Amino acid sequence: MAKHSHEFVETFDGFLGYGMDRQTDENTVQVFLQKFSDDDVMTTIIKRMSDDDLAEVFGVVGKMLKKHLTEPEYHRLFLKDED
């Protein structure tokens, strides 16, 4: 059984656009990130990214994880630790 999921992008059928209201912004970012992390997109784009691009993505994601998840949430939700 897979540990990771991208259900939201598969089922969301509402309006997407950024800057309209908070809920639309949240929905748009979630769809955008799930589409970005798709295996086919990553396979194509990752080799084209510069070292700076890689560091920037890694830094932004790491910063968001550290800022918005507790240590237990990080292990449970992001790392998918079984313990």
MDTraj code that builds the backbone (N, CA, C; nanometers):
import mdtraj as md
import numpy as np

residues = "MET ALA LYS HIS SER HIS GLU PHE VAL GLU THR PHE ASP GLY PHE LEU GLY TYR GLY MET ASP ARG GLN THR ASP GLU ASN THR VAL GLN VAL PHE LEU GLN LYS PHE SER ASP ASP ASP VAL MET THR THR ILE ILE LYS ARG MET SER ASP ASP ASP LEU ALA GLU VAL PHE GLY VAL VAL GLY LYS MET LEU LYS LYS HIS LEU THR GLU PRO GLU TYR HIS ARG LEU PHE LEU LYS ASP GLU ASP".split()
xyz = np.array([
    [0.0835, -0.1188, 0.0000],
    [0.0000, 0.0000, 0.0000],
    [0.0878, 0.1250, 0.0000],
    [0.0551, 0.2199, -0.0836],
    [0.1322, 0.3435, -0.0943],
    [0.1167, 0.4285, 0.0316],
    [0.2260, 0.4921, 0.0716],
    [0.2223, 0.5802, 0.1879],
    [0.1796, 0.7222, 0.1505],
    [0.2054, 0.7616, 0.0271],
    [0.1789, 0.8984, -0.0152],
    [0.0553, 0.9046, -0.1035],
    [-0.0099, 1.0193, -0.1027],
    [-0.1303, 1.0357, -0.1836],
    [-0.1368, 1.1762, -0.2431],
    [-0.2094, 1.1850, -0.3499],
    [-0.2389, 1.3135, -0.4139],
    [-0.3872, 1.3132, -0.4514],
    [-0.4723, 1.2899, -0.3545],
    [-0.6159, 1.2771, -0.3783],
    [-0.6816, 1.4094, -0.4168],
    [-0.6394, 1.5175, -0.3551],
    [-0.7065, 1.6463, -0.3753],
    [-0.7079, 1.6861, -0.5216],
    [-0.5935, 1.6768, -0.5875],
    [-0.5837, 1.7164, -0.7273],
    [-0.6714, 1.6283, -0.8167],
    [-0.6943, 1.5056, -0.7744],
    [-0.7753, 1.4128, -0.8539],
    [-0.9250, 1.4381, -0.8392],
    [-0.9668, 1.4968, -0.7282],
    [-1.1100, 1.5121, -0.7020],
    [-1.1591, 1.6565, -0.7039],
    [-1.0710, 1.7538, -0.6910],
    [-1.1131, 1.8935, -0.6844],
    [-1.1681, 1.9382, -0.8196],
    [-1.2859, 2.0003, -0.8180],
    [-1.3439, 2.0485, -0.9429],
    [-1.3907, 2.1939, -0.9327],
    [-1.3373, 2.2666, -0.8344],
    [-1.3744, 2.4058, -0.8157],
    [-1.2855, 2.5002, -0.8948],
    [-1.3006, 2.6270, -0.8687],
    [-1.2250, 2.7328, -0.9358],
    [-1.0821, 2.7368, -0.8837],
    [-0.9876, 2.7546, -0.9736],
    [-0.8476, 2.7729, -0.9368],
    [-0.8007, 2.9094, -0.9836],
    [-0.7314, 2.9770, -0.8976],
    [-0.6757, 3.1080, -0.9285],
    [-0.6200, 3.1659, -0.8001],
    [-0.5204, 3.2476, -0.8125],
    [-0.4569, 3.3000, -0.6927],
    [-0.4889, 3.4480, -0.6754],
    [-0.5182, 3.4884, -0.5521],
    [-0.5409, 3.6278, -0.5193],
    [-0.6867, 3.6666, -0.5054],
    [-0.7749, 3.5706, -0.5169],
    [-0.9175, 3.5997, -0.5079],
    [-0.9646, 3.6020, -0.3626],
    [-0.9412, 3.4929, -0.2915],
    [-0.9758, 3.4811, -0.1497],
    [-0.8918, 3.3687, -0.0904],
    [-0.8911, 3.3588, 0.0404],
    [-0.8049, 3.2628, 0.1101],
    [-0.8328, 3.1186, 0.0676],
    [-0.9613, 3.0774, 0.0640],
    [-0.9942, 2.9387, 0.0315],
    [-0.9519, 2.9037, -0.1113],
    [-0.9746, 2.9933, -0.2056],
    [-0.9332, 2.9692, -0.3441],
    [-0.7816, 2.9627, -0.3531],
    [-0.7125, 3.0494, -0.2795],
    [-0.5660, 3.0461, -0.2768],
    [-0.5155, 2.9120, -0.2225],
    [-0.5741, 2.8646, -0.1132],
    [-0.5338, 2.7360, -0.0553],
    [-0.5568, 2.6222, -0.1544],
    [-0.6732, 2.6193, -0.2158],
    [-0.7042, 2.5155, -0.3143],
    [-0.6065, 2.5195, -0.4320],
    [-0.5773, 2.6385, -0.4792],
    [-0.4884, 2.6561, -0.5935],
    [-0.3471, 2.6094, -0.5607],
    [-0.2960, 2.6468, -0.4444],
    [-0.1611, 2.6060, -0.4052],
    [-0.1549, 2.4538, -0.3886],
    [-0.2589, 2.3939, -0.3292],
    [-0.2579, 2.2491, -0.3109],
    [-0.2581, 2.1767, -0.4455],
    [-0.3423, 2.2196, -0.5385],
    [-0.3453, 2.1578, -0.6716],
    [-0.2119, 2.1808, -0.7422],
    [-0.1614, 2.3027, -0.7362],
    [-0.0355, 2.3391, -0.8025],
    [0.0807, 2.2519, -0.7528],
    [0.0913, 2.2364, -0.6206],
    [0.1999, 2.1560, -0.5637],
    [0.1839, 2.0078, -0.5950],
    [0.0613, 1.9578, -0.5919],
    [0.0413, 1.8164, -0.6234],
    [0.0707, 1.7887, -0.7703],
    [0.0347, 1.8800, -0.8592],
    [0.0670, 1.8623, -1.0008],
    [0.2184, 1.8739, -1.0223],
    [0.2824, 1.9659, -0.9533],
    [0.4271, 1.9858, -0.9648],
    [0.5037, 1.8615, -0.9205],
    [0.4558, 1.7962, -0.8149],
    [0.5273, 1.6808, -0.7606],
    [0.4925, 1.5495, -0.8310],
    [0.4080, 1.5549, -0.9317],
    [0.3765, 1.4364, -1.0111],
    [0.5055, 1.3741, -1.0645],
    [0.5154, 1.2430, -1.0613],
    [0.6379, 1.1744, -1.1032],
    [0.6820, 1.2124, -1.2444],
    [0.5889, 1.2219, -1.3386],
    [0.6264, 1.2573, -1.4759],
    [0.6811, 1.3999, -1.4854],
    [0.6201, 1.4923, -1.4118],
    [0.6698, 1.6302, -1.4113],
    [0.8088, 1.6346, -1.3482],
    [0.8240, 1.5694, -1.2336],
    [0.9533, 1.5697, -1.1650],
    [1.0620, 1.5047, -1.2498],
    [1.0311, 1.3939, -1.3145],
    [1.1296, 1.3265, -1.3995],
    [1.1799, 1.4196, -1.5086],
    [1.0900, 1.5005, -1.5619],
    [1.1266, 1.5934, -1.6688],
    [1.2019, 1.7153, -1.6171],
    [1.1516, 1.7760, -1.5104],
    [1.2052, 1.9055, -1.4675],
    [1.3304, 1.8954, -1.3806],
    [1.3430, 1.7897, -1.3032],
    [1.4507, 1.7820, -1.2030],
    [1.5890, 1.7894, -1.2660],
    [1.6078, 1.7261, -1.3796],
    [1.7381, 1.7270, -1.4466],
    [1.7688, 1.8614, -1.5115],
    [1.6660, 1.9415, -1.5331],
    [1.6827, 2.0735, -1.5945],
    [1.7072, 2.1840, -1.4917],
    [1.6815, 2.1526, -1.3662],
    [1.6977, 2.2521, -1.2604],
    [1.8461, 2.2714, -1.2291],
    [1.8818, 2.3965, -1.2073],
    [2.0197, 2.4269, -1.1684],
    [2.0401, 2.3900, -1.0221],
    [2.1650, 2.3912, -0.9796],
    [2.1940, 2.3671, -0.8376],
    [2.1217, 2.4701, -0.7514],
    [2.1176, 2.5947, -0.7972],
    [2.0469, 2.6994, -0.7230],
    [1.8972, 2.6719, -0.7170],
    [1.8386, 2.6247, -0.8280],
    [1.6964, 2.5903, -0.8291],
    [1.6667, 2.4807, -0.7274],
    [1.7500, 2.3770, -0.7275],
    [1.7311, 2.2669, -0.6328],
    [1.7399, 2.3166, -0.4893],
    [1.8399, 2.3979, -0.4612],
    [1.8581, 2.4517, -0.3259],
    [1.7399, 2.5397, -0.2854],
    [1.6878, 2.6164, -0.3801],
    [1.5754, 2.7049, -0.3501],
    [1.4496, 2.6249, -0.3154],
    [1.4182, 2.5245, -0.3957],
    [1.3010, 2.4414, -0.3678],
    [1.3181, 2.3699, -0.2342],
    [1.4336, 2.3095, -0.2132],
    [1.4613, 2.2395, -0.0881],
    [1.4484, 2.3354, 0.0311],
    [1.5023, 2.4547, 0.0173],
    [1.4976, 2.5526, 0.1255],
    [1.3569, 2.5995, 0.1581],
    [1.2776, 2.6285, 0.0550],
    [1.1402, 2.6755, 0.0772],
    [1.0564, 2.5661, 0.1431],
    [1.0647, 2.4453, 0.0912],
    [0.9862, 2.3356, 0.1478],
    [1.0309, 2.3069, 0.2917],
    [1.1609, 2.3025, 0.3136],
    [1.2118, 2.2801, 0.4487],
    [1.1667, 2.3878, 0.5459],
    [1.1698, 2.5117, 0.5011],
    [1.1264, 2.6236, 0.5847],
    [0.9781, 2.6107, 0.6217],
    [0.8940, 2.5743, 0.5249],
    [0.7503, 2.5593, 0.5515],
    [0.7239, 2.4433, 0.6475],
    [0.7956, 2.3337, 0.6290],
    [0.7785, 2.2196, 0.7192],
    [0.8169, 2.2564, 0.8625],
    [0.9306, 2.3224, 0.8765],
    [0.9800, 2.3598, 1.0098],
    [0.8884, 2.4627, 1.0764],
    [0.8359, 2.5542, 0.9969],
    [0.7525, 2.6625, 1.0496],
    [0.6127, 2.6151, 1.0900],
    [0.5574, 2.5197, 1.0150],
    [0.4162, 2.4876, 1.0319],
    [0.3849, 2.3491, 1.0869],
    [0.4862, 2.2649, 1.1041],
    [0.4631, 2.1331, 1.1630],
    [0.5425, 2.1184, 1.2919],
    [0.4813, 2.0547, 1.3886],
    [0.5554, 2.0185, 1.5087],
    [0.6485, 1.9028, 1.4722],
    [0.7401, 1.8717, 1.5609],
    [0.8316, 1.7593, 1.5362],
    [0.7558, 1.6276, 1.5166],
    [0.6580, 1.5963, 1.6048],
    [0.5821, 1.4727, 1.5830],
    [0.5030, 1.4736, 1.4505],
    [0.4451, 1.5886, 1.4139],
    [0.3726, 1.5985, 1.2868],
    [0.4662, 1.5778, 1.1681],
    [0.5853, 1.6346, 1.1773],
    [0.6854, 1.6176, 1.0718],
    [0.7153, 1.4697, 1.0499],
    [0.7354, 1.3980, 1.1579],
    [0.7663, 1.2550, 1.1468],
    [0.6466, 1.1741, 1.0977],
    [0.5311, 1.2048, 1.1503],
    [0.4110, 1.1295, 1.1132],
    [0.3611, 1.1652, 0.9726],
    [0.3483, 1.2935, 0.9430],
    [0.2865, 1.3376, 0.8177],
    [0.3817, 1.3443, 0.6997],
    [0.5022, 1.3946, 0.7220],
    [0.5975, 1.4120, 0.6121],
    [0.6853, 1.2896, 0.5913],
    [0.7497, 1.2444, 0.6972],
    [0.8382, 1.1298, 0.6856],
    [0.7618, 0.9967, 0.6797],
    [0.6376, 0.9988, 0.7245],
    [0.5533, 0.8788, 0.7283],
    [0.6139, 0.7706, 0.8169],
    [0.6748, 0.8161, 0.9279],
    [0.7311, 0.7208, 1.0244],
    [0.6188, 0.6336, 1.0787],
    [0.6458, 0.5085, 1.0910],
    [0.5472, 0.4109, 1.1391],
    [0.5339, 0.4120, 1.2903],
    [0.6362, 0.4543, 1.3619],
    [0.6378, 0.4460, 1.5086],
    [0.5444, 0.5457, 1.5712],
])
top = md.Topology()
chain = top.add_chain()
for i, resn in enumerate(residues, 1):
    res = top.add_residue(resn, chain, resSeq=i)
    for name in ("N", "CA", "C"):
        top.add_atom(name, md.element.get_by_symbol(name[0]), res)
traj = md.Trajectory(xyz[None], top)
